Amino acid sequence: MGRIFEKRKYKMFARYDKMAKAFTRIGKEIALAAKSGGADPGTNPRLRAAIQNAKASNMPKDRVDAAIKRASGKEALDLQEVVYEGYGPHAVAIVVETATDNPTRTVANVRAAFSKLGGSLSTAGALEFMFQRRGVFKIPLAGKNMDDLELELIDAGADDVEVDEEDGIVTAFTDFENFAKMQHTLENNHIEVISAEMQRIPNTTVELTEEQMDEVGKLIDRLEEDEDVQNVFHNIA
């Protein structure tokens, strides 16, 4: 009985820890969006997307409001967006997006993760040609006519649409320049969106064995555990 209780307790704490990290990441994105484009979601597409993602993650409204308030108040942290690029084990390309108030601390942590787990940090921009920045919108499929929805998404700027019938999700991809247009069109047409994000999609991918995946996974996990890291992208197939 005691072992079962401990196992359940461990799972519960792991779930809360994962949720806390997600809330911290989204809170920083909200703060960065408000800092760069103002605290009014009506005139700030990036902030609207961040709030939308917060709702999808069940982030409490008071935490969302607090993040916006902090970004526009006198006590706002001087958050900076810094991108690091490098190669992991087996020549896997990795891009790390961070939001930090101390770049010196952040680069030291990122470099240490790469060097200790079989990778190496590259210079800024070295891997930029290997990825495209793309808008990625996830929309629930339930209750929608797929033919009509696909036409609306294409008119809004989508250049690729994927359907996952098992999970009931439609994913629309846009160019970086069409992100705001897509968001605006979906809002005007009252189409529910689960999440809206800018992602780095690899132009080509590499195939790894299960053992190789485990090696690279350790590095990616280490990077994602860092409190300054917002997103980690790679080119694993």
Summary of the structure (lengths in Angstrom):
residues: 237
radius of gyration: 19.3
end to end distance: 42.2
largest distance: 58.1
contacts: 704
relative contact order: 0.14
helix: 52%
strand: 24%
